[in-house]
């Protein structure tokens, strides 16, 4: 039923129906409960903001339901630049603000990245990243895991490695690296704590399984994942060192992006 309604909303944005057909279409949608309309629009919005906009134009019921917070929480904002280098229109700014206030994970992630790395609001930036991570946002999980390892301490390191292992297990580690790198390179970096961070603990100096300096020393971090993105486990096995050393090299090379 939901897929049928979604298809009807998409068709209505690209085809011109006769008046009788439009009235029939409208009467069907008007008879649906509001929670079902919201579910329909949430599915549309999660794949494309443009499709949601077209659905809003298709009928009054969709337009009225489109401002629901659940929809704003799940809407895709990937087509909006993470850091616009020009003044955005008021309606765009209001829309992105509404997404953030509704708990949209991508909006929370972007806010966290800017506050932590660029605005020197470390505590609030970390909290935004944590909230996005808790909603299973992959890049947020990756960056927050790196931050926890940088902070040090048994509890932080354990949680940080757990998050990074989950990202790796999802087979999206390479994608997270690429997106994170692109985001960082688009910002003005003003966080001196991260810029000067080095991770050289006792374990790294004494681990007997390190091979030629680890991944970073052997092949180069970003190139390593790009070359063998679909076979990460085998690649890690080839360099033959422990999990702690692997993620420590990850952090060390991540920090080099800020120099």
C-alpha positions in Angstrom: 0.0 0.0 0.0 2.8 2.4 1.0 4.8 1.7 -2.2 1.7 2.3 -4.3 1.1 5.7 -2.7 4.8 6.6 -3.2 4.6 5.7 -6.9 1.4 7.8 -7.2 3.1 10.8 -5.6 6.1 10.5 -8.0 4.0 10.1 -11.0 2.0 13.2 -10.1 5.1 15.3 -10.2 6.1 14.2 -13.7 2.8 13.7 -15.6 -0.2 15.9 -16.3 -3.3 14.1 -15.3 -6.8 14.8 -16.5 -8.9 16.6 -14.0 -11.0 13.5 -13.3 -7.9 11.5 -12.5 -6.5 14.2 -10.3 -9.7 14.3 -8.3 -9.7 10.5 -8.0 -6.1 10.6 -6.8 -6.8 13.3 -4.3 -9.8 11.5 -2.9 -7.7 8.4 -2.2 -5.0 10.3 -0.4 -7.5 12.4 1.6 -9.0 9.2 3.0 -5.7 8.0 4.4 -4.8 8.6 8.1 -2.1 11.1 8.8 0.4 8.6 10.2 0.3 6.7 7.0 0.9 9.9 5.0 3.9 10.7 7.2 5.3 7.2 6.6 4.9 7.6 2.9 6.6 11.0 2.9 9.4 9.7 5.2 10.3 7.0 2.7 10.3 9.5 -0.1 12.3 12.0 1.8 14.9 9.5 2.9 16.0 8.9 -0.7 15.6 12.4 -2.1 14.7 15.9 -1.0 13.7 16.6 -4.6 11.2 13.8 -4.5 9.7 15.2 -1.3 9.4 18.6 -2.8 7.6 17.1 -5.8 5.3 15.2 -3.5 4.4 18.4 -1.6 3.4 20.0 -4.9 1.2 17.0 -5.9 -1.5 17.5 -3.3 -2.5 19.6 -0.2 -2.4 16.6 2.1 1.2 15.8 1.4 2.0 19.5 1.8 0.4 19.7 5.2 2.1 16.5 6.4 5.5 17.3 5.1 6.5 19.5 8.1 6.3 16.6 10.6 9.5 16.3 12.7 9.8 12.6 11.9 10.1 13.4 8.2 12.7 16.1 8.9 14.7 13.6 11.0 14.9 11.1 8.1 15.2 13.4 5.1 18.2 13.2 2.9 20.3 16.4 2.8 23.3 15.0 0.9 22.6 17.3 -2.1 23.1 20.3 0.2 26.8 21.3 0.5 28.2 20.4 3.9 29.9 23.8 4.1 28.4 26.4 1.7 30.9 29.0 0.7 28.2 31.5 -0.1 25.3 33.0 1.8 22.4 30.5 1.6 18.8 31.6 1.2 16.8 32.1 4.3 14.5 29.2 3.5 17.4 26.8 3.0 19.0 27.9 6.2 15.7 27.5 8.0 15.2 24.0 6.5 18.7 22.8 7.5 18.2 24.2 11.0 14.8 22.3 11.3 16.6 19.1 10.2 19.2 19.6 13.0 16.6 20.4 15.6 14.6 17.3 14.5 17.6 15.1 15.1 18.5 14.4 11.5 21.8 12.3 11.8 23.5 13.9 8.8 22.7 17.4 10.1 24.0 16.5 13.5 27.2 15.0 12.0 27.8 18.2 10.0 27.2 20.4 13.0 29.5 18.3 15.1 32.3 18.3 12.6 32.2 22.1 12.2 32.0 22.8 16.0 34.7 20.3 17.0 37.3 20.9 14.2 36.6 24.5 13.1 34.8 26.5 15.7 36.8 25.2 18.7 33.6 24.2 20.5 35.0 20.8 21.4 32.5 19.6 24.0 29.4 20.5 22.0 30.9 19.3 18.8 31.7 15.9 20.4 28.2 15.7 21.7 26.7 16.3 18.2 29.0 13.6 16.8 28.0 11.2 19.6 24.3 11.8 18.9 24.8 11.1 15.2 26.8 8.0 16.0 24.0 6.7 18.3 21.7 7.0 15.3 24.2 4.7 13.3 25.6 7.5 11.1 28.7 5.8 9.7 31.0 8.8 9.3 30.0 10.1 12.7 30.8 6.6 14.2 34.2 6.7 12.4 35.2 10.2 13.5 33.8 9.7 17.1 35.8 6.5 17.4 39.0 8.3 16.3 38.3 11.1 18.9 37.9 8.6 21.7 41.2 6.9 20.8 42.8 10.4 20.8 41.4 11.1 24.2 43.0 8.0 25.6 42.1 6.0 28.7 41.0 2.4 28.8 37.3 3.0 28.6 37.6 5.5 25.7 40.0 3.3 23.8 37.8 0.2 24.2 34.7 2.1 23.0 36.7 3.8 20.2 38.0 0.5 18.8 34.5 -1.1 19.1 33.1 1.7 16.9 35.8 1.5 14.3 35.5 -2.3 14.2 31.8 -1.9 13.6 32.4 0.5 10.7 35.0 -1.9 9.2 32.6 -4.8 9.6 29.9 -2.9 7.7 32.3 -2.8 4.7 32.0 1.0 4.6 35.4 2.0 6.1 36.8 3.2 2.7 33.7 5.3 2.0 33.9 6.8 5.5 37.5 7.7 5.0 36.9 9.4 1.7 33.9 11.4 2.9 35.7 12.4 6.1 38.8 13.5 4.3 36.7 15.6 1.8 34.8 17.2 4.7 37.9 18.1 6.7 39.7 19.5 3.6 36.7 21.8 3.0 36.9 23.4 6.5 39.1 26.0 8.2 40.7 23.9 10.9 41.1 25.8 14.2 41.2 23.1 16.8 44.8 23.1 18.1 44.2 20.0 20.2 43.5 17.9 17.2 46.1 19.6 15.0 48.9 18.8 17.4 47.6 15.4 18.5 50.0 12.5 18.3 49.2 8.9 19.4 52.4 7.1 20.4 51.6 4.9 23.4 53.6 2.1 25.0 51.7 -0.6 23.2 52.8 0.8 19.8 56.4 0.8 20.8 56.5 -2.7 22.3 54.0 -4.7 20.1 56.0 -7.5 18.5 53.5 -7.9 15.6 54.1 -4.6 13.9 55.3 -5.1 10.3 57.4 -2.4 8.6 55.8 0.4 10.6 52.2 -0.8 10.1 49.8 0.1 7.3 50.9 3.7 7.2 54.5 2.8 6.8 53.9 0.0 4.3 51.5 1.3 1.8 49.9 4.6 2.7 46.6 4.9 4.6 44.3 6.4 2.1 45.7 4.6 -0.9 45.6 1.3 1.0 41.8 1.3 1.4 41.2 2.7 -2.1 43.3 -0.1 -3.7 41.7 -3.0 -1.8 38.4 -1.6 -0.5 36.5 -4.8 -1.3 39.1 -7.0 0.5 40.0 -5.1 3.6 40.3 -8.2 5.9 42.8 -9.9 3.7 44.9 -6.7 3.4 45.0 -6.3 7.2 46.0 -9.9 7.6 48.9 -9.4 5.2 50.5 -6.7 7.3 50.2 -9.0 10.3 49.9 -6.9 13.4 47.4 -6.5 16.2 44.1 -4.6 16.3 45.5 -2.0 18.7 48.3 -1.2 16.4 46.0 -1.1 13.3 43.7 1.6 14.8 46.6 3.5 16.3 48.1 3.9 12.8 44.6 4.9 11.7 44.5 7.7 14.2 48.1 8.9 13.6 47.5 9.2 9.8 44.1 10.8 10.4 45.8 13.5 12.4 48.2 14.2 9.6 45.2 15.6 7.6 45.4 18.7 9.9 48.9 19.7 9.1 
